[in-house]
Amino acid sequence: MNNLLVILGPTASGKTRLGVELARQCGAEILSVDSRQVYRGLDIGSGKDLDEYLTGGEPVPYHLIDIVDLEVEFSVFEFQRRFFEVFESLQQRERPAIAVGGSGLYLEAVLKAYRMVDVPVDEGLRSELQGHSIEELGQRLRELRPTHNTTDLKDRERLTRAIEIARYTARHEPAPAPEIDALVLGVRWDREVLRRRIRDRLSTRLRGGLIEEVEHLHAGGVSWEKLSFLGLEYRFVSEFLRGTIRSDNDLKQKLSSAICTFAKKQETWFRRMQRRGMVIHWIDEGDVAEARRVIESNGGFAGIGNRPT
């Protein structure tokens, strides 16, 4: 039987609603797989929707939300480490785990158990590399790691860090990953319906205080530059507050269009996951009954349609 249920899908597809409903039915806990929801203070713009976990029935425990401050540079390595820690804790307590999210890289990092290690800064190596040209650094990286990100070869800082990582990982084995046997469900909608859901959700968030949230973050010391890297909502609202976007309607139109484009990129990532061998069972419009049927026909999960052994 699968020991992890995964609910993925593009933004505004209703992943959380489906995940929470299934969790209530089988006594599971939710592991959020979202690169922004880990940050405290990013509430409306990151779509935490915490009320979905707390209302409509028995509260559903959740993890990996509000775990670090904005000053922390949170990496996919750190996410993987924390996800595995929570997953293993739930296994020990015999609590079912449901992972819910749309961050493709984070999903793949845990489902494929990417081999990653936490690479510390090596001041001695960095001092040694300072006297070398970019071409020489590029050759050094190729010797250490024949396959690499070509963008690393264009910037001295990225080159230095890439060499640092390549040398360290050649000498240090990553910690063993837990055994994960996942059943993956994907939520999908007709493209135009999803666009309408995105527009409607954005309107709700703007009325619900999204602009005020960004104002509060900036007043609390978060720079405009930092905000621009925290996702589309924070980038576009920052531009609105700085006067680059001049009207409420313009903000709504531009941000809505950008989120729709982002949703298409998420769908492209999920299709790539499938091409690489991951089986995703697509659930039209996040229908709970259909999700249960898929779970039942694929061996069951935590009391939902378990087959006798």
C-alpha positions as CSV (number, residue, x, y, z in Angstrom):
1,M,0.0,0.0,0.0
2,N,1.2,3.5,-0.7
3,N,2.6,5.4,2.3
4,L,2.2,8.9,0.8
5,L,-0.7,10.4,-1.2
6,V,0.3,13.4,-3.3
7,I,-2.1,16.1,-4.6
8,L,-0.6,18.4,-7.2
9,G,-1.9,20.9,-9.7
10,P,-1.6,24.4,-10.9
11,T,-2.4,27.4,-8.8
12,A,-6.1,28.0,-8.0
13,S,-7.0,24.4,-8.9
14,G,-8.3,23.5,-5.5
15,K,-5.5,21.2,-4.4
16,T,-5.8,22.2,-0.7
17,R,-9.5,21.6,-0.6
18,L,-9.2,18.1,-2.1
19,G,-6.2,17.3,0.1
20,V,-8.0,18.5,3.3
21,E,-11.2,16.6,2.5
22,L,-9.3,13.3,1.9
23,A,-7.2,13.9,5.0
24,R,-10.4,14.3,7.1
25,Q,-11.8,11.0,5.7
26,C,-8.7,9.0,6.6
27,G,-7.1,10.8,9.5
28,A,-4.1,12.1,7.6
29,E,-1.9,15.1,8.1
30,I,-1.0,17.5,5.3
31,L,2.6,18.3,4.2
32,S,2.6,21.5,2.2
33,V,4.9,21.5,-0.8
34,D,5.1,25.2,-1.6
35,S,8.2,27.3,-1.9
36,R,6.5,30.4,-0.4
37,Q,4.2,29.1,2.2
38,V,7.3,28.1,4.3
39,Y,7.7,31.9,5.1
40,R,6.1,33.6,8.0
41,G,4.3,36.8,6.9
42,L,3.5,35.7,3.4
43,D,-0.1,34.8,4.0
44,I,-2.6,36.2,1.5
45,G,-0.2,36.4,-1.5
46,S,1.1,32.9,-1.0
47,G,-2.3,31.4,-0.7
48,K,-1.9,29.6,2.6
49,D,-5.7,29.5,3.0
50,L,-5.3,28.2,6.6
51,D,-9.1,28.4,7.2
52,E,-9.5,25.4,4.9
53,Y,-7.6,23.3,7.4
54,L,-9.6,24.5,10.4
55,T,-13.2,24.8,9.2
56,G,-15.8,22.5,7.7
57,G,-15.2,19.7,10.2
58,E,-12.4,18.2,12.3
59,P,-9.2,20.5,12.0
60,V,-6.5,18.9,9.9
61,P,-2.9,19.1,11.1
62,Y,-0.5,20.6,8.6
63,H,3.2,21.0,8.3
64,L,5.9,23.0,6.4
65,I,3.9,26.2,6.6
66,D,5.2,29.3,8.5
67,I,8.5,27.6,9.5
68,V,11.1,30.3,8.7
69,D,11.4,34.0,8.7
70,L,11.8,36.1,5.5
71,E,15.5,36.7,6.3
72,V,16.2,33.0,5.8
73,E,17.4,31.9,2.3
74,F,15.3,28.7,2.1
75,S,16.6,26.2,-0.4
76,V,15.2,23.0,-2.0
77,F,17.8,21.1,0.0
78,E,16.4,22.6,3.2
79,F,12.8,21.8,2.1
80,Q,13.7,18.2,1.3
81,R,15.4,17.7,4.6
82,R,12.5,19.1,6.6
83,F,9.9,17.2,4.5
84,F,11.7,13.9,5.2
85,E,11.9,14.7,8.9
86,V,8.2,15.3,9.1
87,F,7.3,12.3,6.9
88,E,9.4,9.9,9.0
89,S,7.9,11.3,12.2
90,L,4.4,10.6,10.8
91,Q,5.4,7.1,9.8
92,Q,6.7,6.5,13.4
93,R,3.4,7.7,14.8
94,E,1.5,5.7,12.2
95,R,-0.2,8.8,10.9
96,P,-1.0,8.9,7.1
97,A,0.7,11.7,5.1
98,I,-0.8,13.7,2.2
99,A,1.6,16.0,0.4
100,V,-0.2,19.0,-1.3
101,G,1.4,21.5,-3.6
102,G,2.3,22.9,-6.9
103,S,6.0,23.7,-6.7
104,G,7.3,21.2,-9.2
105,L,11.0,21.3,-8.2
106,Y,10.1,20.7,-4.5
107,L,7.8,17.9,-5.5
108,E,10.4,16.1,-7.5
109,A,13.1,16.7,-4.8
110,V,11.1,14.5,-2.4
111,L,9.4,12.1,-4.8
112,K,12.7,11.3,-6.6
113,A,14.8,11.7,-3.5
114,Y,17.3,13.9,-5.1
115,R,20.7,13.3,-3.6
116,M,21.6,16.6,-2.0
117,V,24.0,17.6,0.8
118,D,24.2,20.8,2.8
119,V,27.4,22.4,1.4
120,P,29.2,24.8,3.7
121,V,31.2,27.8,2.5
122,D,34.9,26.9,2.1
123,E,36.8,30.2,2.6
124,G,40.1,28.5,1.8
125,L,38.9,27.3,-1.5
126,R,37.3,30.6,-2.3
127,S,40.6,32.4,-1.6
128,E,42.4,30.0,-3.8
129,L,40.0,30.5,-6.7
130,Q,40.1,34.3,-6.6
131,G,43.3,34.4,-8.7
132,H,41.9,32.4,-11.5
133,S,40.1,33.6,-14.6
134,I,36.5,32.7,-15.5
135,E,37.9,30.4,-18.2
136,E,40.1,28.6,-15.7
137,L,37.3,28.3,-13.2
138,G,35.1,26.9,-16.0
139,Q,37.7,24.2,-16.8
140,R,38.0,23.4,-13.0
141,L,34.3,22.9,-12.8
142,R,34.2,20.7,-15.9
143,E,36.9,18.5,-14.4
144,L,34.9,18.1,-11.2
145,R,31.5,17.7,-12.8
146,P,31.4,17.1,-16.6
147,T,27.6,17.7,-16.6
148,H,26.6,21.1,-15.1
149,N,24.3,24.1,-15.5
150,T,25.7,26.2,-18.4
151,T,24.7,29.4,-16.6
152,D,27.3,28.6,-13.9
153,L,30.0,29.2,-16.5
154,K,29.0,32.9,-17.1
155,D,29.3,34.3,-13.6
156,R,32.3,34.2,-11.3
157,E,30.2,34.0,-8.1
158,R,28.1,31.1,-9.5
159,L,31.2,29.4,-10.8
160,T,32.9,29.6,-7.5
161,R,29.9,28.2,-5.7
162,A,29.4,25.4,-8.3
163,I,33.1,24.3,-7.8
164,E,32.6,24.5,-4.0
165,I,29.5,22.2,-4.3
166,A,31.0,19.8,-6.8
167,R,34.2,19.3,-4.6
168,Y,32.2,18.9,-1.4
169,T,29.6,16.4,-2.8
170,A,32.4,14.3,-4.3
171,R,33.6,13.7,-0.8
172,H,30.4,13.5,1.3
173,E,27.5,11.1,0.9
174,P,24.0,12.6,1.4
175,A,21.9,11.3,4.3
176,P,19.7,8.3,3.3
177,A,16.2,9.2,2.2
178,P,13.1,7.5,3.7
179,E,11.3,4.9,1.6
180,I,8.4,6.7,-0.1
181,D,5.8,4.8,-2.2
182,A,3.6,7.6,-3.5
183,L,0.3,7.6,-5.3
184,V,0.1,10.9,-7.2
185,L,-3.2,12.6,-8.0
186,G,-3.3,15.8,-10.2
187,V,-6.1,18.3,-10.2
188,R,-7.0,19.6,-13.7
189,W,-9.6,22.0,-15.1
190,D,-10.6,23.3,-18.5
191,R,-8.1,26.0,-19.4
192,E,-10.7,28.8,-19.5
193,V,-12.4,27.7,-16.3
194,L,-9.0,27.7,-14.6
195,R,-8.4,31.3,-15.8
196,R,-11.7,32.3,-14.4
197,R,-10.9,30.7,-11.1
198,I,-7.6,32.6,-11.0
199,R,-9.3,35.9,-11.7
200,D,-12.0,35.3,-9.1
201,R,-9.5,34.2,-6.5
202,L,-7.3,37.3,-7.2
203,S,-10.3,39.6,-6.7
204,T,-11.0,37.9,-3.4
205,R,-7.5,38.3,-2.2
206,L,-7.3,42.0,-3.2
207,R,-10.5,42.6,-1.3
208,G,-9.2,40.6,1.6
209,G,-6.1,42.7,2.2
210,L,-3.3,41.6,-0.3
211,I,-2.2,45.2,-0.9
212,E,-2.2,45.9,2.9
213,E,-0.2,42.8,3.5
214,V,2.5,44.0,1.1
215,E,2.5,47.5,2.6
216,H,2.9,45.9,6.1
217,L,5.8,43.8,4.9
218,H,7.6,46.7,3.4
219,A,7.0,48.9,6.5
220,G,8.5,46.1,8.5
221,G,11.7,46.2,6.7
222,V,11.3,44.0,3.7
223,S,12.8,45.8,0.7
224,W,11.0,46.2,-2.6
225,E,13.7,44.1,-4.2
226,K,13.2,41.3,-1.8
227,L,9.4,41.5,-2.3
228,S,9.8,41.2,-6.1
229,F,11.5,37.8,-5.6
230,L,8.7,36.4,-3.4
231,G,6.2,35.7,-6.2
232,L,4.0,37.4,-8.7
233,E,1.5,38.8,-6.1
234,Y,4.2,40.5,-4.1
235,R,6.1,41.7,-7.2
236,F,3.0,43.3,-8.9
237,V,1.6,44.8,-5.8
238,S,5.0,46.3,-5.0
239,E,5.0,47.9,-8.4
240,F,1.5,49.3,-7.7
241,L,2.6,50.7,-4.4
242,R,5.6,52.3,-6.0
243,G,3.5,53.9,-8.8
244,T,4.8,51.8,-11.7
245,I,1.3,50.3,-12.0
246,R,-1.1,53.2,-11.8
247,S,-4.6,51.9,-11.2
248,D,-6.4,49.1,-9.4
249,N,-7.8,47.8,-12.6
250,D,-4.4,47.8,-14.3
251,L,-3.0,45.9,-11.3
252,K,-5.7,43.3,-11.4
253,Q,-5.4,42.8,-15.2
254,K,-1.6,42.5,-15.3
255,L,-1.4,40.3,-12.2
256,S,-4.2,38.0,-13.4
257,S,-2.5,37.5,-16.8
258,A,0.8,36.8,-15.1
259,I,-0.7,34.2,-12.8
260,C,-2.4,32.5,-15.7
261,T,1.0,32.3,-17.5
262,F,2.5,30.9,-14.4
263,A,-0.2,28.2,-14.2
264,K,0.6,27.1,-17.7
265,K,4.3,26.8,-16.7
266,Q,3.2,24.6,-13.8
267,E,1.3,22.4,-16.1
268,T,4.3,22.1,-18.4
269,W,6.4,21.0,-15.5
270,F,3.9,18.3,-14.5
271,R,3.8,17.0,-18.1
272,R,7.6,16.8,-18.0
273,M,7.4,14.8,-14.8
274,Q,5.1,12.4,-16.6
275,R,7.5,12.1,-19.6
276,R,10.2,11.2,-17.1
277,G,8.2,8.3,-15.8
278,M,6.1,9.7,-13.0
279,V,2.5,8.4,-13.1
280,I,0.0,11.1,-12.3
281,H,-3.7,10.2,-12.1
282,W,-5.7,13.3,-13.2
283,I,-8.8,14.2,-11.3
284,D,-11.2,16.5,-13.2
285,E,-12.1,19.6,-11.2
286,G,-10.7,18.0,-8.0
287,D,-13.8,15.8,-7.6
288,V,-13.5,14.0,-4.2
289,A,-15.6,11.0,-5.3
290,E,-13.4,10.5,-8.4
291,A,-10.2,10.8,-6.3
292,R,-11.5,8.1,-4.0
293,R,-12.2,5.8,-6.9
294,V,-8.7,6.3,-8.2
295,I,-7.2,5.6,-4.8
296,E,-9.3,2.5,-4.4
297,S,-8.3,1.2,-7.9
298,N,-4.6,1.7,-7.1
299,G,-4.3,-0.3,-3.9
300,G,-5.9,2.1,-1.4
301,F,-4.5,4.5,1.1
302,A,-4.9,4.8,4.9
303,G,-8.4,3.2,5.0
304,I,-9.7,4.5,1.6
305,G,-10.4,1.4,-0.3
306,N,-7.6,-0.7,1.1
307,R,-7.3,-4.1,-0.6
308,P,-6.9,-7.1,1.7
309,T,-3.4,-8.6,1.8
